[in-house]
Amino acid sequence: MTYLMNTWYVAAWASEVEQATPFARTLLDQPVVMFRDADGVAHALLDRCPHRFAPLSMGKLCDGGRSLECAYHGLRFDGSGACVHNPHGDGRVPAAAKTRSFPLVERYSCLWIWFGDPERADPALIPDFSCMDPEHWHVGKRYLHAKANYVLESDNILDLSHIEFLHPGTLGSDAVKQAATELKQSGNTVWSLRQTCNEIMPAFLYDAFGMTHGVPVDRWIDVRWDAPACMLLHSGATPTGRPRSEGNDALLPHLFTPETAQSTHYWFAISFPKAMGEIGARMAEEHIDALKIPFSNEDLPMLEAQQRAIGDAAFWSLKPVLLAGDGPAVRARRVLDAMIAEEQAKAAV
């Protein structure tokens, strides 16, 4: 599968990569090992020793965390991918003894990795997920592994008309199909805006928004998409007829990175301001645990079943029937396809 290369992908929650242990993960079909040096700075290398191609993630950190030692023959590599120690012969390091390193940035509770031209790896290009800044927000974080293509995951979040049918007891109601919807695009950012009126929500949502059960509400679900598959969902509700400013709003990042053409890493979160104190921390954990249930038990099986039905076919070759709610997902696919095509054209020159 062809991927967009000159962009930032989430590689891990920052907390997944600990200081004393190498962390392995396949991203965009490439084996990657991440580790933290003595100063706690995270690094990412191709998880393959250039000597006999053993996974470096099987090794150990040495020199106070400044290098990663291959478990097979003891060569050591620093965060730039250079071999810094050869225990054999006279100790000279062969000129070719280096492995690829990838730009890696820690921001918004995540580690972001860049697979394209390292000279273009500008951290300013990372989409704004400041609602996950751990200095200012309590962030409830979870991870799922999906046996489905990452763009199917984007489709799922950008077209939330499915929640009435796939999540009737938790996230949807019979008012969802009557929602007013709007598609917006700014540059390469796509917005899916969804508004229901006079809705009776499932009990799950009344509890989540801290509202009296059975009160008719106006609910909004607005999703921002940035390539390749980074989404921020704004969701909230007010008693019907009241302005949004009087409602309760939740910020829900959904971040997808392809593992392979048919499998995806999925990070999702919910955030509450640190100003809320311990109650905010407790709510972040309680809410993210509650959300993981429909995501794991309803979305995940459906997406994996979709992927099995599609198999190796190209999505558009199957000539999908399009419905009214498909606009944002289709637009995001078109934007992503255009960005990949432009990148390939420039590379071919």
C-alpha positions as CSV (number, residue, x, y, z in Angstrom):
1,M,0.0,0.0,0.0
2,T,1.2,3.5,-0.7
3,Y,1.3,5.9,2.3
4,L,1.6,9.6,2.7
5,M,5.2,9.9,3.9
6,N,6.0,13.6,4.5
7,T,3.6,13.9,7.5
8,W,3.5,13.1,11.2
9,Y,2.0,9.8,12.4
10,V,1.4,8.8,16.0
11,A,3.9,6.1,17.0
12,A,2.8,5.6,20.6
13,W,1.4,7.1,23.7
14,A,4.4,8.8,25.3
15,S,3.9,6.7,28.4
16,E,4.2,3.5,26.3
17,V,8.0,4.1,25.8
18,E,9.7,3.7,29.2
19,Q,13.2,4.7,29.9
20,A,14.7,1.3,30.6
21,T,13.1,-0.8,27.9
22,P,13.2,-0.8,24.1
23,F,9.7,-0.7,22.6
24,A,8.9,-2.3,19.2
25,R,6.0,-1.5,16.9
26,T,5.4,-2.0,13.2
27,L,4.3,1.3,11.5
28,L,3.6,1.7,7.8
29,D,4.9,-1.9,7.2
30,Q,8.2,-1.0,8.8
31,P,9.6,-2.4,12.0
32,V,10.5,0.4,14.4
33,V,12.1,0.4,17.8
34,M,11.8,3.3,20.2
35,F,13.8,4.0,23.4
36,R,14.5,6.8,25.8
37,D,18.1,8.0,26.4
38,A,19.6,9.0,29.8
39,D,17.8,12.4,29.5
40,G,14.4,10.8,28.8
41,V,14.5,11.9,25.2
42,A,12.8,9.4,22.9
43,H,14.4,8.1,19.7
44,A,13.2,5.8,16.9
45,L,15.3,3.5,14.8
46,L,14.6,0.9,12.1
47,D,14.3,-2.3,14.2
48,R,16.9,-4.2,12.2
49,C,20.6,-4.5,12.9
50,P,22.6,-3.9,9.7
51,H,25.0,-6.8,10.6
52,R,22.7,-9.9,10.6
53,F,19.3,-8.2,10.6
54,A,18.4,-9.2,14.2
55,P,15.6,-7.0,15.7
56,L,17.3,-4.4,17.9
57,S,14.3,-4.4,20.1
58,M,15.5,-7.7,21.4
59,G,18.6,-6.0,22.8
60,K,19.2,-3.8,25.9
61,L,20.0,-0.2,26.6
62,C,23.6,0.5,27.5
63,D,25.9,3.4,28.3
64,G,23.3,5.0,30.7
65,G,20.7,4.7,28.0
66,R,22.8,6.4,25.3
67,S,22.9,3.4,23.1
68,L,20.9,0.2,22.2
69,E,22.9,-3.0,22.1
70,C,22.0,-5.8,19.6
71,A,21.3,-9.0,21.4
72,Y,23.0,-11.1,18.7
73,H,26.5,-9.8,18.4
74,G,26.7,-6.8,20.7
75,L,26.9,-3.9,18.2
76,R,25.6,-0.7,19.8
77,F,23.6,2.1,18.1
78,D,22.9,5.6,19.4
79,G,19.7,7.6,18.8
80,S,20.9,8.8,15.4
81,G,21.3,5.2,14.2
82,A,25.1,5.3,14.2
83,C,27.1,2.3,15.5
84,V,29.0,3.6,18.5
85,H,30.6,0.3,19.7
86,N,31.9,-2.8,18.0
87,P,33.1,-5.4,20.6
88,H,34.9,-7.5,17.9
89,G,38.4,-7.5,16.5
90,D,40.2,-4.2,16.9
91,G,36.9,-2.4,17.7
92,R,36.8,-0.4,14.5
93,V,33.3,0.4,13.4
94,P,32.5,-0.5,9.8
95,A,31.5,2.6,7.8
96,A,28.2,0.9,6.8
97,A,27.3,0.0,10.4
98,K,24.3,2.2,10.9
99,T,20.6,1.9,10.9
100,R,17.9,4.3,9.8
101,S,16.7,6.8,12.4
102,F,13.3,8.5,12.2
103,P,12.5,12.0,13.5
104,L,10.5,11.6,16.7
105,V,8.7,14.3,18.6
106,E,7.0,14.1,22.0
107,R,3.9,16.3,22.0
108,Y,0.3,16.2,23.3
109,S,0.9,13.0,25.3
110,C,2.0,11.2,22.1
111,L,5.2,10.3,20.3
112,W,4.9,11.5,16.6
113,I,7.1,9.9,13.9
114,W,8.1,11.0,10.4
115,F,8.8,8.5,7.7
116,G,9.5,10.9,4.8
117,D,12.3,13.4,4.1
118,P,13.9,14.2,7.5
119,E,14.7,17.7,6.3
120,R,11.0,18.4,6.1
121,A,10.1,17.1,9.5
122,D,8.8,20.4,11.0
123,P,7.1,19.8,14.4
124,A,4.9,22.8,13.6
125,L,3.1,20.6,11.1
126,I,1.7,18.3,13.9
127,P,-2.1,19.0,14.2
128,D,-3.3,20.8,17.2
129,F,-4.2,18.4,20.0
130,S,-3.4,20.7,22.8
131,C,-6.4,19.3,24.7
132,M,-4.1,16.4,25.4
133,D,-1.3,18.5,26.8
134,P,-0.6,16.7,30.1
135,E,0.4,20.0,31.8
136,H,-3.1,21.5,31.5
137,W,-5.4,18.5,31.0
138,H,-6.3,15.3,32.6
139,V,-6.2,12.8,29.7
140,G,-7.9,9.5,29.7
141,K,-6.0,7.4,27.1
142,R,-6.6,4.0,25.6
143,Y,-5.3,1.9,22.6
144,L,-6.9,-0.6,20.3
145,H,-5.4,-2.7,17.5
146,A,-7.7,-3.1,14.5
147,K,-7.4,-5.7,11.8
148,A,-8.7,-3.2,9.3
149,N,-7.3,-0.5,7.0
150,Y,-6.7,2.9,8.6
151,V,-8.8,4.8,6.1
152,L,-11.8,2.7,7.1
153,E,-11.2,3.9,10.6
154,S,-11.3,7.5,9.4
155,D,-14.6,6.8,7.5
156,N,-16.1,5.5,10.7
157,I,-15.5,8.7,12.7
158,L,-16.3,11.1,9.9
159,D,-19.7,9.5,9.2
160,L,-21.4,9.1,12.6
161,S,-24.8,8.4,11.1
162,H,-23.9,4.8,12.0
163,I,-24.2,5.4,15.8
164,E,-28.0,5.1,15.6
165,F,-27.7,1.5,14.3
166,L,-24.4,0.2,15.7
167,H,-24.5,1.9,19.1
168,P,-28.3,2.2,19.9
169,G,-27.8,1.6,23.7
170,T,-24.8,3.9,24.2
171,L,-24.0,6.6,21.6
172,G,-27.0,6.7,19.2
173,S,-30.7,7.4,19.1
174,D,-33.4,7.3,16.4
175,A,-32.9,11.1,16.0
176,V,-29.5,10.7,14.5
177,K,-30.6,10.0,10.9
178,Q,-32.5,13.3,11.0
179,A,-29.4,15.3,12.0
180,A,-28.5,18.5,10.2
181,T,-25.1,17.8,8.6
182,E,-22.5,20.1,7.1
183,L,-19.2,19.5,5.3
184,K,-16.4,22.1,5.5
185,Q,-12.9,22.2,4.2
186,S,-10.0,24.6,5.1
187,G,-6.8,23.8,3.2
188,N,-6.4,20.1,3.7
189,T,-8.4,20.0,6.9
190,V,-11.9,18.5,6.6
191,W,-14.8,19.1,9.1
192,S,-17.9,17.0,9.5
193,L,-20.5,18.9,11.5
194,R,-23.6,17.1,12.8
195,Q,-26.5,18.6,14.9
196,T,-29.5,16.8,16.2
197,C,-32.5,18.7,17.7
198,N,-35.1,17.6,20.3
199,E,-33.3,14.3,20.8
200,I,-33.9,11.8,23.6
201,M,-30.5,10.3,24.2
202,P,-29.5,6.9,25.6
203,A,-29.0,6.8,29.4
204,F,-25.3,6.4,28.8
205,L,-25.0,9.9,27.3
206,Y,-27.2,11.6,29.9
207,D,-24.8,10.3,32.5
208,A,-21.7,11.2,30.4
209,F,-23.0,14.8,30.0
210,G,-24.3,15.1,33.5
211,M,-27.8,15.9,32.4
212,T,-31.2,14.8,33.7
213,H,-32.4,11.6,32.0
214,G,-35.2,12.1,29.4
215,V,-34.8,15.8,28.9
216,P,-35.0,16.6,25.1
217,V,-31.6,17.9,24.0
218,D,-29.8,19.5,21.0
219,R,-26.6,17.5,20.5
220,W,-23.6,18.3,18.3
221,I,-20.9,16.1,17.1
222,D,-18.2,18.0,15.1
223,V,-15.2,16.1,13.8
224,R,-12.0,17.7,12.5
225,W,-9.9,15.5,10.2
226,D,-6.2,16.1,9.3
227,A,-4.2,13.8,7.0
228,P,-3.3,11.1,7.3
229,A,-5.9,10.0,9.9
230,C,-5.9,12.4,12.9
231,M,-9.3,13.4,14.2
232,L,-10.6,15.6,17.0
233,L,-14.2,15.1,17.9
234,H,-16.1,17.9,19.7
235,S,-19.3,16.5,21.3
236,G,-21.8,18.2,23.5
237,A,-25.5,18.8,24.3
238,T,-27.8,21.4,25.8
239,P,-31.5,21.2,26.7
240,T,-33.4,21.9,23.5
241,G,-33.3,25.5,22.4
242,R,-30.5,26.6,24.7
243,P,-27.1,27.9,23.2
244,R,-24.0,25.7,23.1
245,S,-22.3,27.9,25.6
246,E,-24.7,26.5,28.3
247,G,-23.9,22.9,27.4
248,N,-21.3,20.3,28.4
249,D,-18.7,19.8,25.8
250,A,-16.3,16.8,25.5
251,L,-13.0,16.7,23.4
252,L,-12.3,13.2,22.0
253,P,-9.1,12.7,19.9
254,H,-9.1,9.7,17.6
255,L,-5.6,8.9,16.1
256,F,-4.9,6.2,13.6
257,T,-1.6,5.0,12.1
258,P,-1.4,2.1,9.7
259,E,0.5,-1.0,10.9
260,T,0.0,-2.7,7.5
261,A,-2.4,-2.2,4.6
262,Q,-5.0,-4.3,6.6
263,S,-4.2,-3.4,10.2
264,T,-4.2,-0.2,12.3
265,H,-3.0,1.2,15.6
266,Y,-5.8,3.2,17.2
267,W,-5.3,5.7,20.0
268,F,-8.3,7.5,21.5
269,A,-8.7,9.9,24.5
270,I,-10.9,12.2,26.4
271,S,-9.7,15.3,28.3
272,F,-10.8,17.4,31.2
273,P,-9.1,20.6,32.4
274,K,-6.5,20.3,35.2
275,A,-8.4,23.1,36.9
276,M,-11.1,20.5,37.8
277,G,-8.6,18.8,40.2
278,E,-9.0,15.2,41.2
279,I,-12.6,15.0,40.0
280,G,-11.3,15.8,36.5
281,A,-8.7,13.0,36.7
282,R,-11.4,10.6,37.9
283,M,-13.8,11.6,35.1
284,A,-11.1,11.1,32.4
285,E,-10.5,7.5,33.5
286,E,-14.2,6.7,34.0
287,H,-15.3,8.2,30.7
288,I,-12.6,6.6,28.6
289,D,-13.3,3.2,30.2
290,A,-16.9,3.6,29.3
291,L,-16.2,4.7,25.7
292,K,-13.8,1.7,25.2
293,I,-16.8,-0.7,25.6
294,P,-18.7,0.4,22.4
295,F,-15.4,1.0,20.5
296,S,-14.2,-2.5,21.3
297,N,-17.4,-4.4,21.2
298,E,-19.3,-2.7,18.4
299,D,-17.0,-0.6,16.1
300,L,-14.0,-2.9,16.1
301,P,-15.9,-6.1,15.1
302,M,-17.7,-4.2,12.3
303,L,-14.6,-2.6,10.9
304,E,-12.7,-5.9,10.9
305,A,-15.7,-7.6,9.2
306,Q,-15.6,-4.8,6.6
307,Q,-12.0,-5.4,5.9
308,R,-12.6,-9.2,5.5
309,A,-15.3,-8.4,3.0
310,I,-13.1,-6.0,1.1
311,G,-10.0,-8.2,1.2
312,D,-7.2,-7.0,-1.1
313,A,-9.5,-5.0,-3.4
314,A,-9.0,-1.3,-3.8
315,F,-11.8,0.6,-2.0
316,W,-13.0,2.6,-5.0
317,S,-12.8,-0.5,-7.4
318,L,-15.8,-1.9,-5.5
319,K,-17.9,1.1,-6.5
320,P,-19.4,1.8,-3.0
321,V,-22.9,3.2,-3.0
322,L,-22.8,6.7,-1.4
323,L,-25.4,8.1,1.1
324,A,-26.1,11.6,2.3
325,G,-23.8,11.2,5.3
326,D,-20.8,10.1,3.3
327,G,-19.7,13.6,2.2
328,P,-16.9,14.2,4.8
329,A,-15.4,10.7,4.6
330,V,-15.4,10.9,0.8
331,R,-13.8,14.4,0.9
332,A,-11.1,13.2,3.3
333,R,-10.3,10.2,1.1
334,R,-10.0,12.5,-1.9
335,V,-7.8,14.9,0.0
336,L,-5.5,12.1,1.2
337,D,-5.4,10.6,-2.3
338,A,-4.4,13.9,-3.8
339,M,-1.7,14.5,-1.2
340,I,-0.2,11.1,-1.9
341,A,-0.4,11.6,-5.7
342,E,1.3,15.0,-5.4
343,E,4.0,13.6,-3.2
344,Q,4.7,10.7,-5.6
345,A,4.8,13.1,-8.6
346,K,7.4,15.3,-6.9
347,A,9.5,12.3,-6.0
348,A,9.5,11.1,-9.6
349,V,10.9,14.3,-10.9
